[in-house]
Amino acid sequence: MAAMKKLLIAAAVAALAAFIGHRFLKLKELSLASREVPVKHLNCQYLKNIDCGAEDITILRDGLAFISTGLKHPALHSFCDAPGKVYILDLLHPRPTPVELQIKGDLDLSTFNPHGISVYTDEADDSVYLFVVNHPDQKSQVEIFHFVQDDTLVHLKTITHPLLHSVNDIVAVGVESFYATNDRSTPNDVLNSLAIILGYAWCEVVYYSPAEVRVAADGFATSNGINISPDKRYIYVADIFDHEIDVFERREGERLVYVKSVAVGSLCDNIEVDQRTGDVWLGCHPNAMKFLKYNPEDPPGSEVILIKNIHSEQPVVSQEYTDNGHEIMGSSVAAPYEGKLLIGTVFHRALRCDLR
């Protein structure tokens, strides 16, 4: 009996060790730890005034680009200690230069830590509202601002909710309504790490409005960037560790119905959509281990991926820009506008590039 017990214990320990070893190898595979990309540059210039990252960028139809900078994340490197800021850039200006937006209203700017952003234009009066994911003291909340004059944001509202526990990105669909991605399955560090190790796909997309808050889609390994098609019919979600973009159709009552996934072969962060063509642009991390374990001797690279005809039977996926970390490190967003491309990073600089 004692021998049998020892045998069962030994078998259980061996099985556990084998499982942990398998999961470790799987995590290395998911993080693309051995991946290197060839350098493929565009004709680019650095954006002035952007030295603390440009984690997310979104562009209005009139060429005004909003840029979030200064993200602080406990797991990531940072070159700056100052609070985060939001800049605006007029792409129609002959010499576009980012200008810091002045923030008015009841918001503690000393802990402002902007992450994903989205813009909503109210067609009734053309008012522009900026939605910003904010992590003051590593909390999770959404700020809504009214963009007024040329360089001012008026803070209107702070939104928190138990379902919005780890918000990464956001796409606004109304003056006070949006879809948001949670990049963690739970705010608890231990449980979240355990879910990752075990391979559980528990991350979610949450729909928020003043009338209701609910999970709109789930089953993501790590839901990250989110955006919407020009006709407002489809929602795109970057499942960063599954290396794919998930497509959902919006139905009545703000229900999301899964349509398909498009493999991209990289760890794609934020999503931007060309409002004229519907092309999907992705800021990606070619190697997560380099990105997470910053080493100036072997810096994290950058990658921009383009998806054309995403709703066709055979979407066309292409690399439009790659770098080994010597031009920019940790690309997180690629925003197109009329033959130009803005490439932002999590903690480094930003580029304005020519596509033509």
N, C-alpha and C positions, 0 to 999 in steps of 0.2 A: 504493500500500500504506500509506504514511504517512498519507494523507488518510483512508483507511478506518479506520485505527486511531484517529485523532483523533475521527472520527465516532462510533465505537463507545464511546469513553470519554465523549464528550459525552452520548450517549444514556443511558449507564449513570448518569452524574451526575444527569441530568434525572429519570430514573426513581427514583433514590434520594431526591432532593429531593421529588418528588411523593409518594413513599411516606411520608417523614417528615412532610410537611405533612398528609397524610391521617390519620396516626396521632395527630398533635398535636390535630387537630380532633376525632378520636374520643375522645381522653382528656378533652378539655374537655366533650364530650357525656356521657361516663361519670361525670365528677365533678359533673355538674349545675351547672357554673360560673355559669350565667346564671339559675338558679332562685331565685325568691323565693316565700315562702309567706305567706298571710294569717294574722294572729294569731287563734288560737282557744284561749282559756284555759278552765281549769276552776277550781273553788273550791279553791285550794291554799294551803298554808303551807310555809315553809321548814323543813326538819329541822334541829334544833339540833345543834351539834358537827360538822356535815359542811360543811367549807369547802375541802377539797382534792380534790373530786370524789367520785363514787360510781359508779365505772365499771361495776360489776356488783352486782346485788341478787338474792337468791333467798329464797323464803319457804316455811317449813314449813307443813304442814296446820294446826298449832296456832297459827299467826299469828306465829311468831318469824321475823324477817327478818334475814339476814346481809348486810352491806354491805362491799364492798372499797373502800378510799380511798387516795389518794396515789399513783396511777400516774404513773411517770416514763417518758416515751417520747421518744427523740431527735428525732422529727419533730413533736412536739406541744408546745403551750404548757403551762406549769404555774405555778400561783400559790403552790406550796409547795415547800420544800426538804427538809422532814423525811421520814424513812422512812415507808413505807405502813403502814396499820393495817387491822384488821377490826373492825367494829362490829356490835352486835346491837340489834334494835328489837322490842319487844313490841307488836304492833298491837292486841292486846286490852286493853292498858292504857288507862285513860281519858285519859291525857296521854302518849302514846308519845314517848320520848326515846332517841335512839341512845346506847348505852353501849359504850365501848371494851372489846374482849375482851382478856384477859390471855393472852399466849402463853407456854407453858412448854415446856421441852425443848431439844434441841440444834438451834437454828436461829439464824442470824445476823440479828438484827432490825435491825441498822444498815444493811443493804442490802435489807431486805424491800421488794419492789416488786410488790404484788398486782395482778392483771389479772382474768381471768374466774374465776368461782367456781361450785361446784355442791355440793349436799348429798345425801348418801345415808343413808337410815335402814335399819338392819339389822332386818328384821322378827323375827328370832330373839330379840332382847333389847331392841329399840327404841333401840339405840345410834345416835347421830348422828355422822356423819363429814363434815367439810368438806374439799373439794378446792379448792386455790387454785393458779392459774397464777402463777408467780413469776418475775420477771426481775431477779435480783441482778446488778448490773454488766452489764445487758442480755443476760444469759444466758437460756436457756429451760428451765424445769423445773416440776415439779408437786409441791406439798406436800400431804400428807394429815395432817389433824388429827382428834383425837377431841374432840368438844364435851362438856365435863363441867361439872357444877354450873350456875350461872347466867351466869357471865362468864369462863369459862376454855376455852382451846383447848390441848390437849396435842399437841405435834408428834410424829408417829409415823414419818414417812418422807419422804424426798426422792427423786423419780423423774426420771431423765434418760435419754435414748435418742437415737441419731442421727436416728431418724424424727420425734422430737419437737423439731425444730430451731427452730421459730418459732411456738410455741403461743400462740393468742389466747384461746380459750375451751374449756370442758370440760363434759361431762355424765357424772356418775358412774352406773355401772350395777351396781356391786358394791363390796364393802369395799375392794378394791384394783384395781378395773377401771373403765375409762372410755373414752369417745370424746373426741378432741381435734381442734380445727381448727388447721391451720397457715395463717397469713395471708400467708406468703411461700413462693414456690416453692423457694427455696434460702436458706440463711443468708448467702450471699455478696451483698453490697450491689450490686455491679456487675451480676452475672448476674441478680439479681432485678429490677433496674431495666430491664435489657434485655428480660426476659420481659414486663414490663408494657408497655414501648414497642412490642414486636412483637405484643402481644395474645395471648400464649400463656396458656392456662388450665391452669396446672400445680400449683395448690394442692390440698391433700389433707385428708381426714379420716383420722385414725389411731386404730386400736383398740389399747388397752393392757390387758394383764393380766399377772400374774406368769408365766403359762405361755407367752404369745406376744405379739408386737408386730408389727402389720402395717398396711398401707394398706387402709382399709375402703371408701373412695370417693375419686375424684379428678375432675379436669376442672373445678375451680372457678377463676374469675378471681381471687377473693380470698375464701377461706372465713373467716368471722368467727364470729358467735354460733352456738351449738348448744344444742338442748334436746330433750326427750323428751315424748311424749304421756302423758296420765294413765294409760292402760292399758299403757304401756311398749312398745307395738307399733311406734311410728313415731319416727323421728329427724328433727328439723327443722334445717336448716343455712341461715344467712344468707350468700348470695353477694353481698357488699356492692357490688361494682362492676358486677354484672349486674342489680342492682336487683330481686332476687327471692329468695324462700324456696324452697329445694329440700326435697322430702319423700322420705324413704327408709323402707322397711319393714325391720324387723329380722327376720332369718330365723335358723334353727338354726345354731349355731356362730358367732353374732355376725356374720353376713354382712349387709351393707346392700344392698338392691335399690332402685334408683331408681323412684319412682312418678310424680312430676310436679313442676313448678315453678309458683309463684304469683307473678305480677308485683306489685310494691308501689310502684314509681315513685319510690323514694327510696333513700338509702344507709343500709340498716338494719344496726345494730350487734348488740346482744344480743337474745336471744329469751327470753321468759318465757311460761309456759303456765298458764292458769287451771285449777287442779286439779279444779274442780267442773264447768265447762262445756266445757273443752277449747279455749277460745278462745286464739288466739296473739297475744301483745302484743309490739310491737317498738319499741325506742328507736332513732331514726334521725337522720341528719344530712342536712338538706335541701339543703345546698350544701357539697361537700367542699373547695372552694377557700377558702371563708371559715373552715372548720374547721381546715385545715392551715396557713393563713397568717393567724394570729390578729391582728386589728386591733381595738383597743378602740373605735375610731370606727365600725366596721362589724362588730360581733361576729357570731360564728357562731350560727345559729338552732338551734331544737330542734323535733323532730316525733315524735309517738307515733302509731303505726299499729296498728290492730286487724284481725285476720283471723278472721271467723266461718265456721264450717262448712268448714274447710280441706280436708276430705276429700270434699266434695261436688263435683258437676260445675261448680258456679258459686260458689266461695267469695266471701264479701262482704268487701271491703277498704275500710276507712274511716279517715279522719283523726280522732283523738280529742283531740289537743292539738297546737297549733303555737305557736311563739314566735319573735320576731325577734332573740333574744339579749339582750333587756332584762330578762327574768325569769330565765331560765336559758340557759346556753350549752353547746352540744355534748352534747345528750342521747344517752345510750348504752344505756339500759335502762328498761323500764316494767313494773313487777311488780304484778299485781292481787291483792287479797284482800278478799273480803266487802264489796264496794262501795267499797273504797279503792284508790288507785293510788299507788305509789311511783315517782317518776321520778328516775333518777340521771343524772349527767353525767360526762364523762371527766375534766375538771379544774375544774369549777365547783361549784355547790351542788346540793342535792337537794330534792325537793318531796314532800309528802304531800297527795294530792288526793281530793276526793269524786267518786265516779262517779254517785251517786244524787241 
